[in-house]
Amino acid sequence: MSEEPVGGARRGERPVRAVVLGGSGFLGRQVCAGLAARGAAVLSVARRDAPGFPSVRLDVPAEGPDALAEVLAGHRATVVVNAAGAVWDYDGEALQRANVALVERLRDAVVKAPGRPRVVQLGTVFEYALPDDGRRLTESAPLEPTTAYGASKLRGAELLLAADRDGLLDAVVLRATTCLGPGLPASSLLGRVAAELRAAEARGESATVRLSPLTARRDVVDSRDLAAAVAAAATAPVTGRAVNIGSGHAVGVRRLVELLVSVSGVPATVVEESPATGRSAGVDWLAVHTGLAERLLGWRPGHDVAATVRAVWGGTTTNVEEGPD
């Protein structure tokens, strides 16, 4: 994992001044913290304030690009991180608004802003075609998403990379695998399990958690490691590229759930019953190759699965859902 400070400027370099779109969300909070820990001046832009960080409340898709351009100019931004967006279980209109229209506003705002801030887009491996079992995805894998979520994220990435090719801005897309960490929302599998365990703990009861069959194997990355990748991409001499961010290997989903139950200490029975649904339904195995991230960003993951699951439990509340940024 890259620990190179990004906030202090070397000779001829600007100090990092970061605007994080969606800074109040699950990933956005970690991105803000990761950049700040490396010396960057961080401003969150979202519909809610980001605890612990200067924040501007702005509904980016609803506003024209001038409003965001004004924020970028006022902060003297050198990098804009797009950690906002709708997740897989939103409807098509919400996905279009949050994952495409927001990126269009971002692109146009950056073009208007002084200083040409770099754009770091948080993308997803679901922008790719589904991989064959045991074959890690590289950045040259076909871009053939099988879900509306993946298609909307790919469209946003393509908008930024096209603007980069046209010389309008500098953009890097980080295509991340499944992200886990503190504050994981209950819309995710492990977030739901953690919330149900925490609720049972509060009642002083054992938990019965009913889930889809836990047969899949997934590449998971700690959200704090993703934040470190963002910090590296903020200043790395690379642009106009998509880079995979993950652990580089697949882990059984059942093992993740079992680890979480063990870490929690809550007596629990896990019942596997209903068919799998959601963005990764039908994906039996998924992992990415991370060599490009190491070569171009000097990045590699720094947390193992056990440490990540402990962080999920440590950051869990009984909240059922986290709303949009």
N, C-alpha and C positions, 0 to 999 in steps of 0.2 A: 504494500500500500504506500502510495506517495505521501511523504510528510514534508515535502518542500514547502516552505512558507510562500504564500502568494500575495500577502498584503504589502510587504516592504518592497519598494522599487529598487532594482539595480540601476546602474547608470544607463540613461537613455530609455528606461521603462517607466510607464505610469503606475502609480500604486493602484491596487485593485479596489474598485468601487462597484459593488454588485447590487443589482436589482433582481429580486427573486419573485417571479410571478407564481402565485399559489403558495406563498411563504407560510401561510397558516395551516397548510395541510400536512398529512402524514409525512410525505417525502420533503415537502418544502421546509418544514421545521428543521429536519436534519441537514438539508442543504444550507440553510441560514447558519446553523450552528457550525457546520464544517468549514464554511468560508470564514466566519468570524474567528474561529479557533486558529486559523492560519493568517490572521491579521487584516483581512479584508473589511472594508466599511460596507455594511449590509443594510439594505432597505427592502422590506417585504411589501409587495403589492398584491392585495387580495380583497375579497369582500368582507373578511374579518381580520382583526389585528393578529399578528404573530407574537405570542407571549415572549417577552425578553428582547424584542428587536423593534427598532423604529419601523413604523408601518404607515402605509397609505391605503385607505379603503377605496377601491376602484373596481367596478365591474367592467373588465377590459372588453369583452365581446359587445357589450351594450354601448360602449363609448366609441367615438371615432379615434383614429390614431393620434390626433393632436393631444388628447388628454394624457396618454401614456408618454408621448414624446416630451411633453412638458415635465413629467416626473423624471424621466431619464436625464433631461438637461439639468434639472434642479439638483439631482444627486451627483451629477458629473459622472454618470455611469461609464465604466469601461467594459462591463460584461452584464448581459441579461440572461438569467436562467429561467427557462419555462418549465416550472414544476407544477403547473396548473393543468386542468383538463378533467373531462368526465371519464368515469371508469366503465368497465365492460358491461355492467348491468343497467346502464342508462339507455333510454330509447334513442332512435336514430336522430331525432331533432336535437336532443341534448348533446349527443356525440358530435354532431356537425357544428353546433354552436361553440362548444368548449374545446374541441380538438382541431377544428379547422378555422372557424371564424376568428377565434382568439389568435391563432397563429398569423392570420392575415393582418390583423390589427398590429400585432407585434412587429411583423416584417415592415409594415408601412411606418410605424413609429420609429423604428431604428434607423430607417432611411432618412427621416426628418431630424433625428437627434444629432447634436454636435458630437464630434469625437469618434464616431463610428464604433460603438460598443460591439463587442463580440456577442454572439447568441449561442447559448448551450441549450439544446432541446433534449428533454428527457423523453426518449422514445421507448419502444417495447419490442421484445423478440417476437411478439405476435404480429409484427409487420411482415415477417417471413412466411414462406410456405412451411407446412409442418415437416419436421425432419424425419428421416428414417430412424428406427430404433438403433441407438448406439452411435449414431453419426452426429458429432457436434456441429452446430451451425457456425459458419464463418460469415464474414461480411459480404462475401460473394454469393451467398445463398439466394435463391429466387425470392423476389418480393411479391408474394401472392398470399395475402392474408385471407383467412377463412372465416373471420368474424367481422361484424360491423365495427367493433372496437378497434381491431387491428387495422382495418381499412381507413378509419378516420385518423388514427395516429400516423399511418403511412402518408396520407395526404398532407398532414401538417409538416412532416419531415421533408417531403418533396418540395413544398412551397419554399422552405428555408434553403434547401440545397440548390434549388433553381436560382434563388436570389443570390446565393454565393457565386454560382457559375456566371451570373450576369454582372458580377462585380458590385452589387448593391450593398452587401454586408459580408461579414465573416461568420460562418456557422459551423457548429459541430453537433452531430446527433449522437447521443448515447443510447443505444438500444439495450435496455436492461432486462434481465430475467426477473422472476418473481422476487419482490423485495419484502423482507421481513425485518422487524425491529421494534423498538419502543414506540408505543402509541399506535400500533397496527389497528386499523379500523375493523369493526365487526363484519363488514361486507366481505372480508377475506376469510378463507377457511380457518387458518390458525387464529385469526382475530375473533372469529365466532366461538371457537373452542375455548379460547382464553376468557372471553366474556362470560360464557356459561359456567366455566370453572370458578371464576371470581364471584359470580352470583350465588352459586352453591356454597362457596366458602362463607359468604356473608350470612347465609341462612343457617349455617352450621349443619349442612346436609351433604350427602354424597351427590354426585352429578351423573346423569344419564345423558350422553351426547349422541345424537342420531345424525349420521353422516352418510354421504354417498360412499360407495366402495373405494377404499384407500389403496388402490393398486398401482397408481401412477408413480413415476419418478420424475422429479423436477430439479432444475438448476435454480438454487435460491441464493440471493446475495443480501448481505446485511445492508440496511438503509444507510448506516454510517459509512460503509465502504462505498456505496454509490455517491454519497456526499463528497468523499475524498476524490472520487473520479471526476466529479464536477469541478472541484477546486483545481485539479490538475488541468482539466480542459480549459479553464478560464485563462490560462497563460501559455499553454503548450503551443509550440510552433506547428500547428496542424489546423487546417480549415477545409471546408467542403467535403468532409468525410463523415461516415457513420462508423461508430466503434461499438463493439459488443462489450457489455459489462455484466459479468456473472462470476460464479465460482469456478466454472470450467468443468463441473461434473454434476451428475444427477444424483439426487438422494430420494429415498422412498418417502412418499407423503405419509404413510402409516408410521414410519420412524419419527417424523417430525411431530405427529400428534402424540405418540407415545412419550417422546422426550418432554413435550409440554406438560402432559399429565404428571410425569415424574417430577419435573421441576416444581410444579404447583404444590405438590403434596396433598392435593384434594382427592379423596377417594372417588373414583370415576369408572363408569362402564361406557365403553365406546361401542355403539351399535352401527354397523355398516348395512344400509338397507336400500335407500332410494337410488335411482339412476343418477349418474353424474350429469351436471348441467353447468353452464357458464362458459367463460372464454376459453378454458382449457379442457372442456369436455371432449373426449375422443383423442386427446394427446397423451399417449401412454408413456412417452419418454421424451425429455427435452433437456438439452444442455448446449452451451455455446463454447466456442474456442475464444480464449482471451489473449492470445499472443499479440494481436494488434494493439490492444489497450496497453500492454506492457511496453511495447516498442515505441508507440507514439506518445503515450501519456506518462510513462514510467509508473504505471498503476498495476497493482495486484491486490486481491482481497486480503484483509487483515484479521477477519473474525471467522472462527470455525462455526459449524452448525450449532454445537452445544451452547456457545457463547451467545449466538443470535437468539436462540430459543429462550435462554435466560433473560435476555433483554426484552423479548416480547412479553414474558410474564411480568417482569418488573415494571413495565410501562402500561399494564392493562388496568382498566377500570371496568365498572359494570355498565358503561355506556354501550348501547346497542349499535349505534351508527354514527358516523362522522359525516356531516353535511358537506356540500360543495364549498370550495374556497371563495 
